[in-house]
Amino acid sequence: MSILRQKNIWEGKTKKIILIILIDLINLISMVQKKYDLEERTAKFGEKVITFVKSIPQSQVNNPLVTQLVKAATSIGANYCEADDAESGKDFRHKIGICKKEARETKHWLRMLAVANMNRRNEVVELWKEAKELNLIFNAIVNKINRKDK
């Protein structure tokens, strides 16, 4: 018989406490990883957009579209960083809401850029898909916050 069984360490309240601590630790690790993943993901998305627009030819149509796209796409990550450092729940909700709006706006500018540059449509579609996923992620966070507040 093992020492653990002899001392009944895994029985009763001690077992429950250890399980609660382990679950809390797993949840904490998961939260840290998700935070990092989303921060990194939004930054990478902004970088991809910047790299992409550098290859778009300048024109009267493209220039304002590119400017608006870069502002919206890079704002997603910047506002996520702000949300991560929020000083209150209200501040967090507000910043996440901005992330959601900027992701949606990014989809709009990508759509316009695809029309203006039909030969680059496939590249734009890939960026649009990522903007859509980010929008859905931030929408889910907003919905979860709203449900929690009710």
C-alpha positions in Angstrom: 0.0 0.0 0.0 1.3 3.4 -0.9 2.1 6.1 1.6 -0.6 8.3 0.1 -3.3 5.7 0.7 -2.0 4.9 4.2 -2.3 8.6 5.2 -5.7 9.0 3.4 -4.4 12.2 1.7 -6.5 11.6 -1.4 -9.7 11.2 0.5 -12.3 13.7 1.8 -11.7 17.5 1.9 -8.0 17.3 1.0 -8.8 15.6 -2.3 -11.4 18.3 -3.1 -9.0 21.1 -2.3 -6.3 19.6 -4.4 -8.7 19.2 -7.4 -9.9 22.7 -7.0 -6.4 24.0 -7.0 -5.5 22.0 -10.1 -8.6 23.2 -12.0 -7.9 26.8 -11.0 -4.3 26.4 -12.2 -5.4 24.9 -15.5 -7.9 27.7 -16.0 -5.3 30.3 -15.3 -2.8 28.8 -17.7 -5.6 28.6 -20.3 -6.5 32.3 -19.8 -2.9 33.4 -20.1 -2.5 31.4 -23.3 -5.7 32.8 -24.8 -4.7 36.4 -23.9 -1.4 35.9 -25.5 -2.8 34.1 -28.5 -5.4 36.9 -29.2 -2.9 39.6 -28.6 -0.4 37.9 -31.0 -3.2 37.1 -33.5 -4.4 40.7 -33.7 -0.8 42.0 -34.1 -0.1 39.5 -36.9 -3.3 40.5 -38.6 -2.3 44.1 -38.6 1.2 43.2 -39.9 -0.3 41.1 -42.8 -2.5 44.0 -43.8 0.4 46.4 -43.8 2.5 44.0 -45.9 -0.4 43.5 -48.3 -1.2 47.2 -48.8 2.4 48.0 -49.6 1.9 46.0 -52.8 -1.3 47.8 -53.9 -0.7 50.3 -56.6 -1.3 53.9 -55.6 -4.3 55.6 -57.3 -7.1 58.0 -56.5 -9.3 55.1 -55.5 -6.8 52.9 -53.7 -5.1 55.6 -51.6 -8.1 56.4 -49.3 -9.1 52.8 -49.1 -5.7 51.7 -48.0 -5.5 54.5 -45.4 -8.8 53.5 -43.9 -8.0 49.8 -44.0 -4.6 50.2 -42.2 -6.2 52.4 -39.6 -9.0 50.0 -38.9 -7.0 46.8 -39.1 -4.2 48.0 -36.8 -6.7 49.5 -34.4 -8.0 46.0 -33.6 -4.8 44.9 -31.9 -4.1 48.3 -30.3 -7.5 48.3 -28.7 -7.2 44.8 -27.6 -4.0 45.8 -25.7 -5.9 48.6 -24.2 -8.6 46.2 -23.1 -6.1 43.9 -21.6 -4.8 46.8 -19.4 -8.3 48.1 -18.7 -8.8 49.8 -15.3 -12.4 48.6 -14.8 -14.9 46.2 -16.2 -16.7 49.1 -17.9 -13.4 50.2 -19.6 -12.7 46.6 -20.7 -16.2 46.2 -22.2 -15.8 49.5 -24.0 -12.4 48.6 -25.5 -13.5 45.1 -26.6 -16.5 46.8 -28.2 -14.1 49.0 -30.2 -12.2 45.9 -31.3 -15.4 44.4 -32.5 -16.3 47.5 -34.5 -12.9 47.9 -36.0 -12.8 44.3 -37.1 -16.2 44.9 -38.8 -15.0 48.1 -40.4 -11.9 46.3 -41.6 -14.1 43.8 -43.5 -15.8 46.7 -45.2 -12.6 48.3 -46.4 -11.3 44.9 -47.6 -14.4 44.4 -49.6 -14.0 47.8 -51.2 -10.3 47.1 -51.9 -11.3 43.8 -53.6 -13.6 45.6 -55.9 -11.0 48.2 -56.8 -8.3 45.5 -57.3 -10.0 42.5 -58.8 -6.7 40.9 -59.6 -5.9 40.7 -55.9 -9.2 39.4 -54.8 -7.9 36.0 -53.5 -5.5 37.7 -51.2 -8.1 40.1 -50.0 -10.5 37.2 -49.3 -8.0 35.6 -47.0 -7.6 38.8 -45.0 -11.4 39.3 -44.9 -11.8 35.8 -43.5 -9.4 36.6 -40.6 -11.2 39.9 -40.0 -14.5 38.0 -39.9 -13.1 35.5 -37.4 -11.7 38.4 -35.2 -15.1 40.1 -35.4 -16.8 36.9 -34.3 -14.4 36.4 -31.4 -14.9 39.9 -30.1 -18.6 39.6 -30.6 -18.6 36.5 -28.5 -16.7 38.3 -25.7 -19.1 41.2 -25.8 -22.1 38.8 -25.6 -20.5 36.9 -22.7 -19.9 40.2 -20.8 -23.5 41.3 -21.5 -24.9 37.9 -20.2 -22.8 38.1 -17.1 -24.0 41.6 -16.3 -27.7 40.5 -16.4 
